[in-house]
Amino acid sequence: MSIERATISDREWELITPVLPTLPKVKIGNLDKCRQFIGAALWVLRGGIEWRMLPPEQGKWNSVFKRYSRWCAHGVCY
């Protein structure tokens, strides 16, 4: 899968950023790392790959998976 499919455009990020602090029980932390996390999750979900197949430049697969799981548990992901 190409990196473009997992990259969040600046315009998309402008739309997402104001919503993030309103999500209950979701820790955002560093916005740059949060953007990277969302891109990594998109990489897996759009590519239909296993979490373990996440390229290292997208982040540590287990960290991305755990954070995604937490977000799902709090109703952020479907």
N, C-alpha and C positions, 0 to 999 in steps of 0.2 A: 504494500500500500504506500502511496506517496505521502510525504510529510504534509502536503497541503490539505489533505482531508482531515488531519488531526490538528491543524493550526487554527487558532481562533484569531480572526481578523481584528484589527483595532476597533472597527465599528461594532462588531459583535461584542467585544470586551467592554466597550462603552455602555452597551445595553445590559450586560450581565452584572457589571460592577455594583451599581446601586442596589441591586436585588440581594446580593450576597449577605450584607449585614442584617437583613430582615429575616433570614432563614433561622427558625428556632433550633437551638441546640447544635448549631453547626459552627465549628471553629474555622475561621478564615485564615488568620495569621498573615503572613507575608503575601501581598497581592500577586507578586511575580511568581511565587511558588504555587499559589492557587491557580493561576492561569496555566502554568505548566502541568499541574495535576489534571485540570479539566481537559487539556489537550491530550494528555496520556490516556485518560479514560475514553476520550473520543477515538483515539488510535485503536484501542482494543474493541470498543463497541462497533465502530464503523467497519473495521477490518474483519470482524468475526474471528479474532484470534484468541488463544488462551492468554490469560494474564501473564503466565510465565514466558510467553513469547514477546513481551513488550521489549523493544530495543532499549539498551541501557541509556541512551541519550534522552529517552522519554522519562526516565526516573527508575527507581527501584520498583520492580513489579509488585513486590509484596506490600510496600508502603502505599503504592497507588491503590492496590486492591483493598487494603484495610480501610483507607480513607473513603473509597467509593462505597464500601459496605456500610460504614458508619453513616454516610450521607443517605444511603438507601433506607437504613433503619429509622432515620428521622424524617422520611418522606420527601427528600429532595430529589431522588432518582426514582425512576419507574422501572 
